């Protein structure tokens, strides 16, 4: 009898392109890549035996996927659904697991900070809600939703009653607007912040450089040899930083940094210099606004909302300082620490570019709309009457 002829395969340009993408994709599963290769070679009118020899697979495998593609197209290259073992855990039990995991332990009277899979099993069994459950079963059930009650994330509810208004002013300045009007070409925007109490830690043994098979090693024990503060002013439009390293923060060091900045013609001759600051004690409230404007009439101080220093772009620069200079901390004294900080800032300014700040006032509005309202404050207890 003549051998049965292989099923013919015809590809359109779009299907061929998708199959080639599967073959070349770095994250394509191996089985999907093999099936795509079988179809591509079959489209060249290769025999099943030749394809099997080329790919190192059986002819039955080639025949199967060639036939499925010819009949169903790309949908035929996926595994058929399998019945598998029937579920032992009912849908009701699964719903009870998720319902308990979505409650805080304190709300259920359990003295835990957060749930773990074994603790969920213990509580469910104690309530008589389910049976035949193990910790691994709970993890699989929660992974389907997904719910991970053993993880948590810190966040801070807006405390400032004028949070939206204050934050919008800052975000609009980053977008080039102030009070609804575009900034002029000579207007400047500065973000000023302080990184206080940077310690100089002299390690008890010198650090050793990295070697083949060994990372850099830093002695664990150290001696504190003092501390200083880093006051930095970041120009939003250029990305360059002007900084001082006084022993501590305060009104005098802050104004000294302002004096240093305003000696530069770029800021001294600007129509407006917007100074974005947080609510630190050295530049807080109307007194700081008046003090700055009395000395430099072209300066306008803008405060971020309370507990919202993340709106100050100088914080991004401080994270760079922390990663690249301060960690690991190994300085013989504060003079060496100050010199290193100032040298790094000079190096940084040679290639500085503005941060690509993309968070806008519209993004803030959408974000705040997702936050539930703050709980109502409890009424104050009346004071006892005087005798």
C-alpha angles and dihedrals in degrees: 000000000000115000114257113260119244117256109263117241124205121186131200119219093254094049091047090052092051092049091050089049090056091050094050098038114114093211097043111123113249094242092053090050091052093050092049090051091051091054094045092052091044089055087061088060093251115161121246091247093053093048091048092051092046095051099033095240135119124274089236090060092050091047092050099052094037090055095044092051092047089053104037107015119218090344088065092064094071124088116265115248114267125212096221125177115327115256114263094194112073125226089248091056090048091052090050091052091052093043092055093043090054092059126081111246090235090059090058095046094251113137096228133117092218139348126267125190094255091047091051090052091049093050094045092051091047089055091046091233102131143009137201091041128142132181091256090052090053091051091051092048093050092045090063093064094023111243122157108180092172090068125075139180128207119230137167124228113224108267099181113090088210094046097126096046095047095043092048091057091054095044092048090053089054088053092049101259136112122186090347095306126105117251118253120250091253098045114113131210120202128185110204125186141149131234100201132201102014102180124220105221117192107204116227090230127031117261115253123225122241119273134187105296094005131084125219109287124216122191112249097217122067144166121238110236099179140291139248139186130243116218111190134183115198119199105221093205099048103023091227120139132218114194146171130196109215122171090253143353125266144118094291096052090044094052090044089058090048090050090051092050095046093055087072113091091224089069103023092059097038117115090226134009112194111206112198113199139160125237099276118149093251093063106019128139135344093318091065092046091053093043091054096045094046089058098037113020093191092060120097116191116214119191122209116225119274112281091010104105087135085081089067110089090208086076088067090055090049090055088055090050091050094051099040105033115014098043117101092026109216113147126143094215143343092270091061090045092051093047092049092049094049092045091052092050090052089050091046093052093057090070101019118142129178117273113254096240108186102166107108137184088260090056089050091052091052090046095051091048089064094052115094115237118269115263115258114264116250113253114260116256114245116252116248114259117255115255 
